[in-house]
């Protein structure tokens, strides 16, 4: 059984801190995290946030980002998953307005991953939003990237080599192909096996490939806005350590329960491989 700690320590497998994210981040030593990954509040009035003037929100985010860069390992990665903020009939893509803060610290943008989802709220005066983005940054060019664990099946038979010493063998890896930077993954809504009381949780399938590709077993993953615990769950499923925080105690309790279920094998979820198989299915509560 995994032991869950309520404050950070270097040997803790899982830390779920009930309180402000800055208080947790200050506990984490410099360069300790191999991956910092999160989905921050979008400043749109969800139950866990207060709508702020845009500049005040950005100032707040800059402080958190600065701490995240401090704790990031020189060979580590930082992933920031965001949508957009809406004001006065217009939208502000948060990846665009937040990008200068990462650039200021010398981080290098490796990919802007598009998370495309079907369904969601219907718009009547514009096209319905159907994607969000994950900005993946590194501190330098020497970083962990494990492609094989996240390769996806080829939808068509691979071409074979016609000549040379490898004649008859397929081009590319027999393990599959690179998943690319557009991921089609269901949102966690009604009927999804991962659904909790959290109003805006992201799916395990979105965080899972980031953990598998950008860390190794035993590495520390930090999520300053851990919410219902999705990042900690994915870390437990794949042998990584995790530290995360949320200021709402009920969400931390949900995260604790999900982590225990992940550890004992009873958690119902849809893995990344579910959405990258030859045909994607409709989510079912019976899915494991």
Steps between C-alpha positions, in 0.01 A plus 500: 500500500634840403561743786361849443673791675348843569829692476807468281798282584771370269411134558120536478340299221180708483441845653150651492518839667180673609570871456633764264732376226773753584523355851568153358742623234710676763549161671648342186880534460664660199517276191312214672220443246560317174158608379275788602159457339170666577180658380465830687173688559388680184356804684149419373312475830511129584411415864869478594598846370410867521492695175780757500587783264711342227824673601456396865441140389812510283708641787381216720587242236846651450583445868395135482690444174815653651487251789435212260810593299704511821408143598543363146796267438751618234399199289131535585184611324220741584153455350226762538153395378259789436194616311393860474364787709196686372424867566273761340399271216854408402739222596862502617687176415685432825790319334577816305472745791695273737779408257717807576535391864656169396714669237622748763657209692673365191276197461480346153163415350528149354137442405164670514283190536138533391251313718195455276177373652155426369190626676478781751292815522332626186569857391240705314692813399832337409642156415491268801843465665634147459867517598745618764879506498792355692819704483802273554819679601850383593789678669740393228558248223610219731169369629319172551286387208387137486311454174449123504252489795266741322521376143162438339391226258524569128159528339641379169750226428849644498688508169787250478848570374550393139879485492810495718603289800163567671294392197162365602499677835250780569600864518482645848479328836308173531371637834288758320520865405547830677160618632553851360387821663122470458337267755132410474388413854153517654435762765400369843125554494179314577544125450881512502642238742739755654232758586512646854341803670780720368344734240796513262727196528722394215517138384772255599562441129618860461762489777605136454705544179675805648609302805606198294694702243656771716597310817650171610381269780568652841513860370310776679200659329356820648150636433431831678127488416432130546122521542347152501845339489527391137875566486562305821290212369701481177822517702394206719392296196846540346737491796575869536491717812266798515439812705195716448278750674148638501348762726160325517511213757221307326707470184799372696276234658386396150862487387598284797225250423591482131868447583408210732286344227782540248742332742274201570389455139132589541500837323283521188661712228567538130873480415667688215510176301117489507487810280786405268377152409366429152154621602407725789189401693243684705605512870331254732497480878601136454826597334815422697 
